[in-house]
Amino acid sequence: MPPAAVIRTLPALVLWGLSFQAHALPGAQQDPRGADALAVWARTAATPLAPIDAHDDLKAPAELSRLTGLTRATRVLALGESVHGTHELTLQRARLTEQLIARERVSAVVMETGFAEARAIDAWIGHETDVAPDFESSLSYGFGKNRETVDALRWIREHNAGVSAARRVRFYGMDQPANGGGSLLPALEPVWSFLDDADPRAAADSRAILKPIAEQIASESYGIVGKYAALGAPRRDTLRAQLDSLVARLRANERTYVAHTSPDRYAWALRLAQVAAQTEANVRIGWNDASNPRDVGMADNVRWVVGREAARGLVVVWAHDLHVGRVPITGPMFASRGGAAAVASMGQLLARSLGSAYLPVGSAFRRRAADSTAVVDSTTVDATLSRVGKPRFLLDLARAPRVGPVARWLGEARLKRAEDGYVVTVPSRAFDAIVYVDSLGS
C-alpha cells in the first residue's frame, strides 16, 4: 500500500482503536467458564515446543510448519515477544526462525531495529564482508548486548556460508534510526554518499542545508524532541521541506541516477531518504499521536522488504507483540503517557495491505524473575494459558472452535502482559497463534 493510501486508512483505524479502548473489558471479568473451556481445549490443541537450548533437530517436524495459516501464500510471518531481551523469548524466536531457514522457507529476517544501521549486519551475514559489525551500534535499544540475538545472527551467517548467493537469508531493520527516531543522520549520510556519485551538485546542496539542522537535533531516541522544539518554526519548516525535496529529487531522476550507479544502490538511497522523512514525521506528529507515525513507518519499511524479498521466500519479522498484533496498542501500561487512548499498530497496517498473507504470532508468559511477580488476575491471557500445564507450547488459534465459550473467550478484549505491565488485546483478532513460555529468567 503506498504511503498516501496508508494515511487515508488511519482515520478508520483510529476510530476503531478508540472504540476498542472504550469497550475494552465489558464482560471479560465475568466469564470464568470461558477461561475454563479455553484451558481445557488448549491442553489438547497445544503443540509442545522443542527444547530451546539446543539447535533444531532437522529430523524433527518444525513446529511453525504446523500452523494452519502458514502456507506458500504467506508473505510475512511476524514473531512477537511480550518482553524484549529475555533469554527464553529471544532464544525461542531464534529456534523457530532457524527451523524455517533450515528448510529453505525464509528469504529475509526483519527486526525491530534501525533500518539504516542494520545494513552493516546484512553485509556481514551475506558474506559481503568478513569484518563483523559493531553489534551495539548496529542494533537499537541495547539489542546488540543481548547474547541470544547476536548468536542468532551468527547462526544465520553460518547458514548462508553453506548455500548459494541466491538462497542466502538477508537481514533488515524496519525502525527509524537512533533507537526509534533520535537522529536523521544515519539515514541521510548514505544518501549523500550515493548522490556524491550520482549527482554531486545535489549532494552538496542537500548537505549544506540539511546537515546543520540534522546535527543540531541529533540525539538518542526521545532526546530529539526537545532539540526539535528548540529549532523554531522556520527551521522546522525548512527541515521538512528539504526532506520532501530530497525524496522528490531522487524519484524524478531515477533513470539518470540508476545509469550512474546501479538499480540496487538507487533503491537503497530512495528508501533511506524516506526513512529520514519518517523520522522527521515521528518528532513533528509525536509518538503518542493516535496515528502512531513510528508504526506507520515500520509497516511501510516491511512492505518495502516484502517487495524485494517475498518472491524468494518468507519474510520473518522480529518485533514486540504490541507492533505485530492486528489490534490497536492500548491498555493500562499506557494510561499515564498523555497521548491517545489507543494508537495504530504496525500489525493493523500490514494486515490491511497484506490480508491473510500476514501471519502474526504473539507470546505469553506466567512469571518473570525480574519482577518476581506471578500473574494474579485469573482472567488474563497469560494466567489462563498457564493452566494448560506445559512449560512451552505453540497454540494455533485458527484451530479453535468457531462458536461456543472458547470462541467467545478468544474474541473478547483481555489483559495481557507486556514488559512490566499490562495491555489490552483481543487474542483471536491480534494473533494467529501464541507461543507460551512459563517463566522468564530476566
C-alpha positions in Angstrom: 0.0 0.0 0.0 1.5 3.4 -1.0 2.0 6.0 1.8 -0.9 8.1 0.7 -3.2 5.1 1.0 -1.9 4.4 4.4 -2.7 7.9 5.5 -6.2 7.5 4.1 -6.8 4.4 6.2 -5.6 6.0 9.5 -8.9 7.7 10.5 -10.8 4.4 10.3 -8.0 2.7 12.3 -8.0 5.4 14.9 -11.8 5.4 15.3 -11.8 1.6 15.6 -9.0 1.8 18.1 -10.8 4.3 20.3 -13.9 2.2 20.2 -11.8 -0.8 21.1 -10.4 1.1 24.2 -13.8 2.4 25.2 -15.3 -1.1 25.3 -12.1 -2.8 26.4 -13.2 -5.2 29.1 -17.0 -5.2 29.3 -17.8 -8.8 30.2 -14.4 -10.4 30.2 -14.1 -10.3 34.0 -17.3 -12.3 34.4 -16.5 -15.3 32.2 -14.7 -17.9 34.3 -16.4 -20.7 32.4 -14.9 -19.4 29.2 -11.4 -19.4 30.7 -12.0 -23.0 31.9 -13.1 -24.0 28.4 -10.1 -22.3 26.8 -7.7 -24.1 29.2 -9.3 -27.5 28.6 -9.2 -27.0 24.8 -5.6 -25.8 24.8 -4.4 -28.8 26.8 -5.2 -30.9 23.7 -4.6 -28.4 21.0 -1.3 -27.0 22.2 1.9 -28.2 20.4 4.8 -28.7 22.9 7.9 -26.8 21.7 11.3 -28.5 21.4 14.0 -27.5 24.0 15.3 -24.1 23.2 18.9 -24.6 24.5 19.8 -26.8 21.5 19.6 -26.0 17.8 16.7 -27.6 16.0 16.9 -31.3 15.1 16.4 -31.2 11.4 14.8 -34.7 11.5 12.1 -33.4 13.8 9.0 -31.7 12.4 9.1 -27.9 12.5 6.5 -26.6 15.0 5.8 -23.4 12.9 5.1 -25.5 9.8 2.1 -26.9 11.7 0.4 -23.6 11.8 -2.9 -23.6 9.9 -2.4 -20.2 8.3 1.2 -20.8 7.2 1.1 -21.6 3.5 3.1 -20.8 0.4 0.9 -17.8 0.1 2.1 -16.4 3.4 4.5 -13.5 2.8 5.1 -12.2 6.3 5.4 -14.3 9.5 5.7 -11.9 12.4 7.1 -13.5 15.6 6.3 -11.2 18.6 7.7 -11.1 22.1 5.9 -9.6 25.0 9.2 -8.7 26.7 12.3 -7.6 24.9 15.7 -9.1 25.5 14.8 -12.1 27.7 16.8 -15.3 27.3 13.7 -17.5 26.9 11.6 -15.5 24.4 14.6 -14.4 22.3 16.0 -17.9 22.1 12.6 -19.4 21.3 12.1 -16.9 18.5 15.6 -17.8 17.1 14.9 -21.5 17.2 11.6 -21.2 15.4 13.2 -19.0 12.8 16.1 -21.5 12.4 13.6 -24.3 11.7 12.2 -22.4 8.7 15.5 -21.2 7.4 16.9 -24.7 7.5 14.0 -25.8 5.3 14.7 -23.0 2.9 11.5 -21.3 3.6 12.9 -17.9 4.6 14.3 -15.1 2.4 14.8 -12.4 5.0 14.6 -11.6 8.6 13.4 -8.1 9.6 14.0 -6.9 13.1 12.6 -4.0 15.2 15.9 -2.1 14.9 17.2 0.8 12.9 16.7 0.4 9.2 19.9 2.3 8.3 22.1 0.8 10.9 21.1 -2.8 10.1 22.8 -2.6 6.7 26.2 -3.3 8.3 24.8 -6.6 9.8 23.3 -7.6 6.5 26.6 -7.2 4.6 28.3 -9.4 7.2 25.5 -12.0 7.3 25.5 -12.2 3.5 29.3 -12.6 3.3 29.9 -9.3 1.5 32.5 -8.7 4.2 34.3 -10.8 6.8 34.5 -7.9 9.2 32.0 -8.4 12.0 29.8 -5.3 12.7 29.7 -3.4 15.9 26.5 -5.0 17.2 26.0 -2.4 19.9 25.9 0.4 17.4 24.2 -1.6 14.6 21.2 -2.8 16.8 18.8 -0.4 18.6 17.6 -0.4 22.2 20.6 -2.3 23.5 19.8 -5.5 21.5 23.4 -5.6 20.5 24.3 -6.5 24.1 21.8 -9.4 24.0 23.8 -12.6 23.5 20.9 -14.6 22.2 20.2 -12.1 19.5 23.8 -11.9 18.4 24.1 -15.7 18.4 21.0 -15.9 16.2 22.6 -13.6 13.7 25.9 -15.6 13.8 23.8 -18.8 13.1 22.3 -17.1 10.0 25.7 -16.1 8.7 26.9 -19.7 9.2 23.8 -21.0 7.3 24.5 -18.5 4.5 28.0 -19.9 4.1 26.6 -23.2 3.0 24.1 -22.1 0.4 24.2 -20.3 -2.9 24.2 -16.5 -3.0 20.7 -16.6 -4.4 19.4 -18.6 -1.4 21.1 -16.5 1.4 18.9 -15.0 4.1 19.0 -11.2 4.2 18.8 -9.1 7.3 16.9 -5.8 7.5 15.9 -3.3 10.2 12.5 -1.7 10.0 12.7 1.1 12.6 13.8 4.7 12.4 17.5 5.4 13.3 19.0 6.0 16.7 16.6 4.0 18.9 13.3 4.7 17.1 13.9 8.2 15.7 16.6 10.0 17.7 18.6 11.2 14.6 18.2 11.7 10.9 21.9 11.3 10.2 22.3 7.5 10.0 19.7 7.6 7.1 20.9 10.8 5.5 24.7 10.1 5.4 24.4 7.2 2.9 22.0 9.2 0.7 24.5 12.0 0.4 27.3 9.4 -0.4 25.1 8.0 -3.1 24.5 11.5 -4.5 28.2 12.2 -4.5 28.4 9.6 -7.3 25.1 10.2 -9.0 24.6 13.9 -8.7 27.4 15.8 -6.9 25.7 19.2 -7.1 22.6 17.8 -5.5 24.7 16.2 -2.8 26.4 19.5 -1.9 23.2 21.5 -1.9 21.4 19.0 0.3 24.3 18.7 2.8 24.7 22.4 3.0 21.1 22.9 4.2 20.1 19.7 5.9 23.2 18.6 7.7 23.5 21.5 10.1 19.9 21.1 11.2 20.2 17.3 11.4 23.3 17.7 13.5 21.6 20.3 15.8 18.8 17.9 16.7 20.8 14.6 16.7 20.2 12.6 19.9 19.4 9.1 21.1 15.8 8.3 21.0 13.4 10.8 22.6 16.1 13.3 23.3 15.4 14.7 19.8 12.1 16.1 20.9 13.4 19.0 23.0 16.0 19.8 20.4 13.5 19.8 17.6 11.2 22.1 19.5 14.1 24.5 20.1 14.7 24.8 16.4 11.9 27.3 16.0 9.1 27.1 13.3 11.2 28.4 10.3 13.9 25.9 10.7 11.4 23.1 11.3 9.6 24.1 8.1 13.0 24.1 6.3 13.8 20.6 7.6 10.5 19.1 6.4 10.6 20.9 3.0 14.2 19.8 2.3 13.5 16.2 3.2 10.5 16.2 0.9 12.6 17.8 -1.8 15.3 15.2 -1.4 12.8 12.4 -1.8 11.2 14.1 -4.8 14.6 14.7 -6.5 15.5 11.0 -6.1 12.2 9.9 -7.6 12.4 12.4 -10.5 15.9 11.4 -11.5 15.6 7.7 -11.2 16.8 6.8 -14.7 19.7 9.1 -14.6 20.8 8.0 -11.1 20.5 4.3 -11.9 22.6 4.8 -15.0 25.3 6.5 -12.9 25.2 3.9 -10.1 23.0 0.7 -10.1 19.4 -0.2 -9.5 20.1 -1.6 -6.1 22.1 1.5 -4.9 19.3 3.7 -6.1 16.6 1.7 -4.4 18.5 1.9 -1.1 19.1 5.6 -1.4 15.5 6.4 -2.0 14.3 4.2 0.9 16.9 5.8 3.2 15.7 9.2 2.3 12.1 8.1 3.0 13.3 6.7 6.4 14.7 10.2 7.2 11.4 11.7 6.3 9.7 9.1 8.6 11.9 10.2 11.4 11.0 13.8 11.0 7.3 12.8 11.0 7.8 10.9 14.3 9.0 14.1 16.0 6.7 16.5 14.3 3.5 14.5 14.8 4.5 12.8 18.0 5.0 9.1 19.1 1.8 9.3 21.2 -0.5 10.5 18.4 -3.3 8.1 17.5 -1.9 7.6 14.0 1.4 6.4 15.6 3.9 7.6 12.9 6.6 5.2 14.1 4.4 2.1 13.4 3.3 3.7 10.1 7.0 4.0 9.1 7.8 0.5 10.2 4.9 -1.0 8.3 6.0 0.9 5.2 9.5 -0.4 5.6 8.4 -4.0 6.0 6.3 -3.7 2.8 9.4 -2.4 1.0 11.3 -5.5 2.1 8.4 -7.7 1.1 8.6 -6.1 -2.4 12.3 -7.0 -2.6 12.3 -10.4 -1.0 8.9 -12.2 -0.9 9.4 -13.7 -4.4 12.3 -15.7 -2.9 10.5 -16.9 0.2 9.0 -15.9 3.6 9.8 -12.6 5.3 10.1 -13.2 9.1 9.7 -10.2 11.4 11.1 -10.0 14.9 9.3 -7.3 17.0 7.3 -6.7 20.1 3.8 -8.2 20.4 2.5 -4.6 20.5 3.7 -3.9 17.0 2.9 -7.3 15.3 -0.7 -7.7 16.6 -3.6 -6.8 14.4 -5.2 -4.6 17.1 -4.5 -1.1 18.4 -1.8 -0.6 21.0 -3.7 0.3 24.2 -4.1 -0.6 27.8 -3.1 0.1 31.4 0.6 0.5 30.8 -0.1 3.5 28.5 -2.7 5.1 30.7 -0.4 7.9 32.0 1.6 8.7 28.9 -0.5 11.7 27.9 -1.3 10.6 24.4 -4.2 9.0 22.6 -6.1 6.2 24.4 -5.2 3.8 21.5 -2.7 4.1 18.7 -2.5 2.3 15.4 -0.1 -0.7 15.3 2.2 -1.9 12.5 0.3 -5.2 12.5 -3.0 -3.4 11.7 -1.5 -1.7 8.8 0.2 -4.8 7.4 -2.9 -6.8 7.8 -4.9 -4.2 5.9 -2.5 -4.3 2.9 -1.4 -8.0 3.0 -4.6 -9.7 4.2 -4.2 -13.4 5.0 -0.6 -13.2 3.7 0.3 -11.6 7.0 0.5 -14.1 9.9 1.3 -12.7 13.4 2.4 -14.9 16.3 2.2 -13.4 19.8 3.7 -14.6 23.1 2.6 -15.1 26.7 4.2 -16.0 30.0 3.3 -16.6 33.6 6.2 -15.3 35.6 9.2 -13.1 35.1 12.1 -13.3 37.5 13.0 -9.6 37.1 9.8 -8.5 38.8 9.3 -11.7 40.9 5.5 -11.4 40.2 3.3 -14.3 39.1 0.2 -13.4 37.2 -2.6 -12.9 39.8 -5.6 -11.9 37.7 -7.0 -15.2 36.5 -8.8 -13.6 33.6 -5.6 -12.5 31.8 -4.4 -14.3 28.7 -1.2 -15.3 30.4 -2.8 -16.7 33.5 -5.3 -18.7 31.5 -2.6 -20.2 29.3 -0.6 -21.1 32.4 -3.3 -23.5 33.4 -2.5 -25.7 30.3 0.2 -27.2 32.4 3.0 -27.3 29.8 6.2 -25.2 30.2 6.5 -24.2 26.5 3.9 -24.6 23.7 2.6 -23.2 20.5 -1.2 -22.6 20.3 -2.7 -22.3 16.9 -5.7 -20.1 17.3 -7.0 -20.8 13.9 -7.8 -24.3 15.1 -10.0 -23.0 17.9 -13.8 -23.7 17.8 -15.7 -21.0 15.9 -18.6 -20.9 18.3 -19.1 -21.6 22.0 -17.2 -20.5 25.1 -13.7 -20.9 23.7 -14.5 -18.7 20.7 -16.1 -16.1 22.9 -13.2 -16.0 25.3 -10.7 -15.6 22.4 -12.9 -12.9 20.8 -13.2 -10.6 23.9 -10.8 -7.9 25.0 -8.5 -9.1 27.7 -5.5 -8.1 29.7 -2.2 -9.5 28.6 1.3 -9.0 30.0 3.8 -6.7 28.2 7.2 -5.7 29.6 6.4 -4.7 33.2 2.8 -4.0 32.8 -0.4 -5.0 31.0 -2.0 -4.1 27.7 -5.5 -4.9 26.3 -5.8 -7.2 23.4 -8.3 -9.5 21.7 -6.4 -12.7 21.2 -8.2 -14.1 18.1 -8.1 -10.7 16.4 -4.5 -9.9 17.3 -2.7 -13.2 16.6 -3.0 -16.4 14.5 -1.0 -18.2 17.2 0.6 -17.7 20.6 3.9 -19.1 21.9 3.7 -19.7 25.6 6.8 -19.8 27.8 6.0 -20.4 31.5 8.9 -18.5 33.2 11.3 -15.8 32.0 14.6 -15.7 33.7 15.3 -12.0 33.1 
